[in-house]
Amino acid sequence: MGLGTWAVGQAKAKFREVIDKARSLGPQTITRNGRPAAVVVAAEEWERKIRRRGNLAEFFASSPLRGSGVKIARLKSRIRNAQL
């Protein structure tokens, strides 16, 4: 296996090492039957990735298209019935 890649059994046997490497080297991939099944990341990295960066109104307010004069035409056709 490559650096940062662990088979499930190997990861179970060396779980402490998997965590230490996730914290020092970066994400560690755990494979099952040779295919990626999970990734272990440091808690600090996970918190950084899931942290909300504002709300939808702030996103649109900071758009580079705001104030550009771009006009978006709405379709006048009726709404389609979706077959579920």
N, C-alpha and C positions, 0 to 999 in steps of 0.2 A: 504494500500500500504506500501511497505517496505521503509526503509530509502533511500532517493535519488531517489524515484520513484514517479511520479506525473501523474494523469490523465490529459488529455488535458484541461478540464475546470478548474481544480484546478491549473494547471500551468499558465493558462491565468489570473486567479484571483490573483495569487501570484507570478507573473513573476519576480518582483524585488527580492523576497525571493529565487526563483529558481536560479537566477544569483548569489546572495550572497553565497548560499550553494555550487554552482559549484566552486566558487573561494576559499571557505574555506574548504569544505569537499571532493570535487572531482566531477566527472561527475554525472549529474542528468538525469535520464531516464524519458522520457515522453511517456505515453502509450495512445493508442487509441483502444477502445473496448477491453481493457485488454492485448493488445499486444504491445511490444516496437515499437515506431514509430520514435523517435528522441532522441538525447542525447545532453544536453547542457554542454559544457566544458568551463573552464576559457580560455581567450584569450592567456595567457602565455603558457598554456598546449598545445593548438592547434598549436601555432607557433613552439613550440619545436617538435611536432610530424610531421609537414610538412616541416621542415627545411631540405634542401637537404644536404646530407653528401658526397659530392664528385660526380664524374662522373663515367661512366661505365669503362673507361680506368683505373681510380684509383682503382675501385673495383677489376678488374682482376689483376692489378699489386700487390695488397695486398693479393691475394689468397694464402692460405697455400699450394696449389699445384704448385705454381710457382717455377720452379727450381727443382721440385721433380723427373723429368724424366718420369712422367706419359705420355703415348702416347694414344691418343684417335683416334681410327680408324674411318674414314668416310665411310659411306655406298656408294657403287658404283652404286646402283640401280637408275633408273630414277626417276624423280620427279613425284608424282601422280597428276592427275587432280582432283581437289576438286569439288564435286557436290554442288552447292549453290542454 
